[in-house]
Amino acid sequence: MLVDGAPVFDNEAATSQICLIRESGDMVDSTETVGYALEFAADMRPYWSEAVAGNMLEKFRLDRKKRVSALSRGQRSALASTLGLAAQAPLTIFDEAYLGMDAPTRYAFYDALLADYMDNPRLIVLSTHLIEEVARLFSDIIIIDAGRLVLREDAETLQGRGATLVGPRDAVDRATAGLRVLSTRDLGPTRSVAVYGELADVGQRARAENLEMGTMPIQDIFVHLTSEGDQK
């Protein structure tokens, strides 16, 4: 693995610029307290922000005196995320760090992540299976499937590329002729298709055939473009 052309392993200069946070937070002995975990991280992280750490503790209602082993799974995830944001590393990687959180806590984390990035822009890599939840954080989207580059677009452009058309089979087939069809489902005489293309063109075709049209979320576009059934 290289960062800025330099190997990471056995390279103190490189590793000091990187913070990798997994769900467990890779914290010290779980018999230690939350406060000790923060102090340990502050000693290890050259860009550590005590202000960010304090703000996150308050947001997640984490008690500095509580032992890490006594935290719930969600609280451990919240502590891990706190360590990642407070580290302020130039390259920060969150590998499914939010998994134990409930929905309100996850959204609080997303808001904090975005606010922190605006205050201190840096490279943040967020590994997630909940694509639609974090879609609002995206600026550019790269989809890679089995080592193959499927797509590279800015988020705003991609959001204007996916659509669903529903109506009589013949009408749907006429409207989608020449378009990239991602999936097709039939229910009696009715056909529903997901297409990928310019929405203005798709909308014009849909109106001409009196079809129902809806936009597709980024997560659905991702699923369709990486499914085995899409061979184009």
C-alpha positions in Angstrom: 0.0 0.0 0.0 1.3 3.4 -1.0 0.3 6.9 0.2 1.7 9.8 -1.8 4.0 7.3 -3.4 5.5 6.1 -0.2 5.0 2.7 1.5 2.9 2.7 4.6 4.2 -0.2 6.6 7.3 0.5 8.7 7.0 4.2 7.8 6.3 6.4 10.8 6.0 9.5 8.7 3.3 7.9 6.6 1.3 6.2 9.4 1.2 9.4 11.4 -0.9 10.9 8.6 -3.4 8.0 8.6 -6.2 7.1 10.9 -8.1 3.8 10.3 -11.2 3.3 12.4 -13.1 0.1 12.5 -16.3 -0.7 14.4 -14.3 -1.7 17.5 -12.3 1.5 17.3 -9.1 -0.5 17.7 -9.0 0.9 21.3 -6.8 0.2 24.2 -7.6 -2.5 26.8 -11.4 -2.5 27.1 -11.0 -2.5 30.9 -9.8 1.1 30.7 -12.1 4.1 30.7 -13.4 6.2 27.8 -11.3 9.1 29.1 -8.2 6.9 29.0 -8.9 5.8 25.5 -9.1 9.5 24.4 -5.9 10.4 26.3 -4.1 7.4 24.6 -5.3 8.5 21.2 -4.3 12.1 21.9 -0.7 11.0 22.6 -0.6 8.9 19.4 -2.2 11.4 17.0 -0.2 14.5 16.1 -3.3 16.4 14.8 -5.6 15.5 17.7 -8.4 18.0 18.5 -9.6 17.9 22.1 -12.4 20.3 21.1 -13.7 17.9 18.5 -13.4 15.0 21.0 -15.4 16.9 23.6 -18.1 17.9 21.2 -18.5 14.3 20.0 -18.7 13.0 23.6 -21.4 15.4 24.3 -23.3 14.6 21.1 -23.1 10.9 21.8 -23.6 11.2 25.5 -20.5 9.2 26.4 -19.2 9.3 29.9 -15.4 9.7 30.2 -15.4 7.7 33.5 -17.2 4.7 32.0 -15.2 1.6 31.2 -15.1 0.7 27.5 -16.1 -2.9 28.4 -19.3 -1.5 29.9 -20.4 0.3 26.7 -23.1 -1.1 24.5 -22.2 -2.0 20.9 -23.7 1.3 19.7 -21.7 3.3 22.3 -18.5 1.5 21.3 -19.2 2.5 17.7 -19.9 6.1 18.8 -16.6 6.1 20.7 -14.7 4.7 17.6 -16.2 7.5 15.5 -15.2 10.1 18.0 -11.6 8.8 17.9 -11.6 9.0 14.1 -12.9 12.5 13.9 -10.9 13.9 16.7 -7.7 12.4 15.2 -8.0 15.0 12.4 -5.6 12.8 10.3 -5.0 14.0 6.7 -6.2 10.5 5.6 -9.1 9.3 7.7 -10.7 5.9 7.0 -13.9 4.7 8.6 -14.4 1.0 7.9 -18.0 0.4 8.8 -17.4 2.2 12.0 -21.1 3.1 12.5 -22.4 -0.5 12.4 -23.6 -0.7 16.0 -25.3 2.7 16.0 -29.1 3.1 15.7 -30.5 5.4 13.0 -30.6 8.7 14.9 -27.0 8.2 16.1 -25.8 7.3 12.6 -27.4 10.5 11.2 -25.8 12.5 14.0 -22.4 11.0 13.0 -23.0 11.9 9.3 -23.8 15.5 10.3 -20.7 15.7 12.5 -18.6 14.2 9.8 -19.8 16.7 7.2 -19.4 19.7 9.6 -15.9 18.6 10.6 -14.9 18.1 6.9 -16.1 21.7 6.1 -14.0 23.0 9.0 -10.9 20.9 8.2 -11.0 19.6 4.6 -9.0 16.3 4.1 -9.3 12.9 2.5 -12.0 10.9 4.3 -12.8 7.4 3.1 -16.1 6.0 4.4 -16.8 2.3 3.9 -20.5 1.6 4.1 -23.3 -0.7 2.9 -25.9 2.0 3.6 -25.4 3.9 0.4 -28.6 6.0 0.4 -28.0 7.2 4.0 -24.6 8.7 3.1 -25.5 9.8 -0.4 -25.8 13.4 0.6 -22.1 13.4 1.7 -20.9 12.4 -1.8 -19.2 14.8 -4.2 -17.9 12.3 -6.7 -18.9 8.7 -7.1 -16.7 5.9 -8.4 -18.2 2.4 -8.8 -15.8 -0.5 -9.1 -17.1 -4.0 -9.4 -14.8 -7.0 -9.3 -11.8 -4.8 -10.2 -13.7 -3.2 -13.1 -14.4 0.5 -13.3 -18.1 0.7 -13.9 -18.7 4.4 -13.5 -17.2 7.7 -12.5 -19.5 10.7 -12.1 -20.1 13.6 -9.8 -23.0 12.9 -7.5 -25.3 15.5 -8.9 -24.9 14.2 -12.4 -25.5 10.6 -11.3 -28.6 11.5 -9.5 -30.0 12.7 -12.8 -29.3 9.5 -14.7 -31.5 6.8 -13.3 -35.3 6.4 -13.8 -38.1 3.9 -13.6 -40.8 3.6 -16.3 -44.1 1.8 -15.7 -46.9 1.1 -18.1 -48.2 -1.3 -20.8 -45.5 -3.6 -22.1 -45.6 -2.3 -25.7 -45.5 1.3 -24.6 -42.6 0.7 -22.3 -40.7 -1.1 -25.0 -41.2 1.7 -27.4 -40.1 4.3 -24.9 -37.0 2.4 -23.9 -35.8 1.5 -27.4 -32.1 2.4 -27.6 -31.8 3.2 -23.9 -29.7 1.3 -21.4 -32.2 -1.0 -19.6 -30.9 -2.0 -16.2 -33.8 -4.3 -15.1 -37.2 -5.4 -16.3 -40.2 -6.7 -14.3 -43.5 -7.8 -15.6 -46.8 -8.1 -13.7 -49.5 -9.2 -16.1 -49.8 -6.7 -19.0 -47.8 -4.1 -17.0 -44.0 -3.7 -17.3 -41.6 -1.8 -15.0 -38.1 -1.1 -16.2 -35.1 0.7 -14.7 -33.1 2.7 -17.2 -29.9 4.6 -17.1 -29.7 7.8 -19.3 -30.4 11.5 -19.5 -33.6 12.1 -17.6 -34.8 14.9 -20.0 -34.8 12.4 -22.9 -36.4 9.6 -20.8 -39.0 12.0 -19.5 -39.9 13.1 -23.1 -40.3 9.4 -24.1 -42.4 8.7 -21.0 -44.8 11.5 -21.7 -45.2 10.5 -25.3 -46.3 7.0 -24.2 -48.3 8.1 -21.1 -46.0 6.2 -18.8 -45.4 6.6 -15.1 -41.9 7.8 -14.4 -39.9 8.0 -11.2 -36.3 8.8 -10.4 -33.9 6.2 -8.9 -31.9 6.7 -5.7 -28.1 6.4 -6.0 -28.2 3.1 -4.1 -30.6 1.5 -6.6 -28.4 2.7 -9.5 -25.4 1.2 -7.7 -27.2 -2.1 -7.3 -28.3 -2.3 -10.9 -25.0 -1.3 -12.4 -23.1 -4.0 -10.3 -25.7 -6.8 -10.7 -24.8 -9.9 -12.6 -27.7 -9.4 -14.9 -26.3 -6.2 -16.3 -23.9 -7.3 -18.9 -23.4 -4.0 -20.8 
